[in-house]
């Protein structure tokens, strides 16, 4: 095998190995980013549910207070 063919062969092998490594690295990075997105969505949904429950509790409390207290709405504030 000539020197030029050896250089070409080993250069091709090195470039191919680099490309394969790069693709695997990109796939792993993308998978981590996608998983982080799932975690963010889960946290966002948890916070939304918490706020929704708090709103319902506040609405129920408002109804109880309105039964006991007289509420007048000031039209200038609206």
Secondary structure per residue as TSV (DSSP state, phi and psi in degrees):
chain	resnum	aa	ss	phi	psi
A	1	X	-	360.0	132.7
A	2	X	-	-77.1	164.0
A	3	X	H	-63.7	-42.1
A	4	X	H	-62.4	-41.0
A	5	X	H	-68.5	-35.6
A	6	X	H	-65.5	-43.4
A	7	X	H	-62.5	-44.6
A	8	X	H	-62.3	-45.2
A	9	X	H	-61.5	-50.8
A	10	X	H	-68.9	-33.2
A	11	X	H	-65.0	-43.4
A	12	X	H	-62.6	-43.0
A	13	X	H	-63.1	-44.1
A	14	X	H	-64.3	-44.8
A	15	X	H	-64.5	-42.8
A	16	X	H	-62.2	-44.4
A	17	X	H	-62.6	-40.3
A	18	X	H	-62.9	-42.0
A	19	X	H	-65.7	-44.5
A	20	X	H	-61.9	-45.4
A	21	X	H	-61.1	-43.8
A	22	X	H	-62.0	-42.0
A	23	X	H	-65.0	-43.5
A	24	X	H	-63.5	-40.3
A	25	X	H	-63.3	-43.7
A	26	X	H	-62.7	-42.3
A	27	X	H	-62.9	-41.3
A	28	X	H	-65.4	-42.5
A	29	X	H	-62.9	-44.2
A	30	X	H	-63.5	-39.5
A	31	X	H	-64.1	-40.7
A	32	X	H	-64.6	-40.4
A	33	X	H	-65.6	-41.0
A	34	X	H	-65.0	-39.8
A	35	X	H	-66.1	-39.4
A	36	X	H	-62.2	-36.6
A	37	X	H	-64.0	-39.1
A	38	X	H	-64.0	-42.3
A	39	X	H	-64.5	-41.0
A	40	X	H	-62.7	-42.1
A	41	X	H	-63.3	-41.3
A	42	X	H	-63.2	-42.9
A	43	X	H	-65.2	-41.9
A	44	X	H	-62.0	-41.9
A	45	X	H	-67.2	-37.2
A	46	X	H	-63.8	-44.5
A	47	X	H	-65.2	-40.9
A	48	X	H	-62.4	-43.9
A	49	X	H	-63.3	-41.3
A	50	X	H	-59.0	-46.7
A	51	X	H	-66.2	-36.3
A	52	X	H	-64.5	-43.5
A	53	X	H	-64.5	-38.4
A	54	X	H	-64.8	-40.3
A	55	X	H	-62.9	-44.7
A	56	X	H	-61.5	-43.1
A	57	X	H	-62.5	-41.4
A	58	X	H	-66.9	-38.0
A	59	X	H	-66.2	-40.9
A	60	X	H	-64.6	-40.9
A	61	X	H	-64.0	-40.4
A	62	X	H	-61.9	-42.7
A	63	X	H	-61.8	-41.4
A	64	X	H	-64.1	-43.1
A	65	X	H	-66.3	-38.1
A	66	X	H	-67.6	-26.6
A	67	X	H	-68.9	-36.9
A	68	X	H	-89.1	-36.3
A	69	X	S	-112.4	153.1
A	70	X	-	-85.9	129.8
A	71	X	-	-117.5	125.3
A	72	X	-	-117.3	137.2
A	73	X	-	-100.0	132.1
A	74	X	-	-85.1	116.5
A	75	X	T	-68.1	-23.0
A	76	X	T	-73.2	-21.9
A	77	X	T	-80.8	-21.9
A	78	X	-	-72.5	360.0
